[in-house]
Structures are given as C-alpha cells and as structure tokens.
Amino acid sequence: MSQDSTPSQTSENRTDNHYLLTSTSYRQALLTLALVSLFAVHPAAAQTSAVCSADKLPSMIEGFFQLTTGLGIVGLAVVWQADSLIEMFTLNSEQKKGLKRHKRSAMKSAVILLVLGPLYTVAGSMMSLPLADCVNLTPW
C-alpha cells in the first residue's frame, strides 16, 4: 500500500497558517474600513459642526477625554504593579511569560490612549475637520 509522502501538519504549522489567515483578513478589513471611511466621511465633513456651535459641549468633550486618559494611566499603573507583584511569587516560567505579555499589552494600550488624542487634534486640523478646530484632545 502506498503512503502519502506529505508530512502531517504539526500544531506549529497550523498556528502559523491560522496567524497568516487572520493577519490577511485583518489587513483586508482595515483597508476596506479605511476606503469606506475615506469616501463616507467626505460629505459629513462639509457640514457645519453642531458640537462647535453648542455652548459647553466642546469643554465637556475635552474634560471627558482628559478624565478617561487619566483613568487609563492609573489603570496601567495598577495593572503593572499587580502583575509585577504576582510575577514575584510565580515559579512557573509559562505564567511569568504570560504576565509579561499582559504587562506589554497594557503598555501598548496606554501608549495608544496617549497618542490618539494629540494625533486626532493635529491630523484633524490639517484635514480641516470641524471637530478638531473647536475641541482640543491633548490630555495635558
């Protein structure tokens, strides 16, 4: 009887294939979202902003953004310290690697939280978005 000469897929190969598929589909979804938002936002940007014409709404949006950014930074500090404390008492290397991954993802989230507000403010004013003209989203 002849046997198939192709090696069976190992779990590492399946994981790599799964990563490539999710990475490709993620890129396609991101590209589609960018193209749709590029064409769908254009008519909305031509309208006058109701947010800017309101009396206290721009300052409320700025205050909310500063509050959520502050809470995000405090949350990062709490998560970082808790993970460090747990890591001191963990003997298993797999758990330590998981805690380090968790700390890294918390740091990435905090960096994104700190960068998005100023990025929107700068990019929005360059693209002449009406909301960027009246709301300052820099947390400091």
C-alpha positions in Angstrom: 0.0 0.0 0.0 1.3 3.4 -0.8 1.5 6.0 1.8 1.1 9.7 1.3 4.5 11.4 1.2 3.3 14.8 2.6 4.1 15.2 6.2 1.2 15.8 8.5 0.6 19.3 9.7 2.0 19.9 13.2 0.4 22.2 15.6 3.0 24.9 14.9 2.3 24.8 11.2 -1.4 25.1 11.9 -0.8 28.0 14.3 1.3 29.8 11.6 -1.3 29.2 9.0 -4.0 30.5 11.3 -1.9 33.6 12.1 -1.4 34.2 8.4 -5.1 33.9 7.6 -6.1 36.2 10.5 -3.4 38.7 9.6 -4.5 38.8 6.0 -8.2 39.1 6.8 -7.3 41.8 9.4 -5.4 43.8 6.7 -8.3 43.4 4.3 -10.8 44.6 6.8 -8.6 47.5 7.8 -8.2 48.5 4.2 -11.9 48.2 3.5 -12.7 50.3 6.6 -10.2 53.0 5.5 -11.6 53.2 2.0 -15.2 53.3 3.1 -14.5 56.0 5.8 -12.5 58.0 3.2 -15.5 58.2 0.9 -18.2 58.2 3.5 -16.7 61.0 5.7 -16.2 63.5 2.9 -19.9 64.7 2.7 -20.1 64.8 6.5 -17.0 66.9 6.8 -18.5 69.6 4.6 -21.3 70.2 7.1 -21.1 72.7 9.9 -20.3 71.1 13.3 -23.1 71.1 15.8 -20.6 70.3 18.5 -18.7 73.6 17.9 -21.9 75.7 17.9 -23.0 74.3 21.3 -22.1 76.4 24.4 -20.5 73.9 26.8 -20.2 70.8 24.7 -16.6 71.2 23.5 -15.3 71.7 27.1 -17.3 68.7 28.2 -15.7 66.6 25.5 -12.3 67.8 26.4 -12.9 67.1 30.1 -14.2 63.6 29.4 -11.2 62.9 27.3 -8.8 64.1 30.0 -10.7 62.1 32.6 -10.6 58.9 30.6 -6.9 59.4 29.7 -6.1 59.9 33.4 -8.1 56.8 34.4 -6.3 54.8 31.7 -2.9 55.9 33.0 -3.9 55.0 36.6 -5.2 51.7 35.3 -1.9 51.0 33.6 0.0 51.7 36.9 -2.3 49.3 38.8 -2.1 46.5 36.3 1.7 46.9 36.0 2.2 46.8 39.8 -0.2 43.9 40.3 1.5 41.9 37.5 4.9 42.6 39.0 3.7 41.5 42.4 2.2 38.3 41.1 5.3 37.7 39.0 7.5 37.8 42.1 5.5 34.9 43.6 5.2 32.8 40.4 7.5 29.9 40.0 6.3 28.6 36.6 8.1 30.2 33.6 5.0 30.0 31.4 3.0 32.0 33.9 5.8 34.6 34.0 5.8 34.8 30.2 2.0 35.3 30.3 2.3 38.1 32.9 5.0 39.8 30.8 2.7 39.6 27.8 -0.1 41.1 29.8 2.1 44.0 31.0 3.3 44.6 27.4 -0.3 44.7 26.1 -1.3 47.1 29.0 1.6 49.4 28.0 0.6 49.3 24.3 -3.0 50.3 25.3 -1.7 53.2 27.4 0.5 54.4 24.6 -2.3 54.3 22.1 -4.5 56.1 24.6 -1.9 58.9 24.9 -1.2 59.2 21.2 -4.7 59.1 19.7 -5.9 62.4 21.2 -3.0 64.6 20.0 -2.9 62.7 16.7 -6.5 63.5 16.1 -6.0 67.1 17.1 -3.1 67.6 14.7 -4.3 65.5 11.8 -7.9 66.8 12.2 -6.7 70.4 12.0 -4.5 69.6 9.0 -7.5 68.0 7.2 -9.8 70.8 8.4 -12.2 68.6 10.3 -14.7 70.8 12.1 -14.5 69.0 15.4 -10.7 69.4 15.6 -11.0 73.1 15.3 -13.0 73.6 18.5 -12.1 70.5 20.7 -8.6 70.0 22.0 -8.0 66.3 22.7 -4.5 66.6 24.1 -4.7 65.3 27.7 -2.1 67.7 29.1 
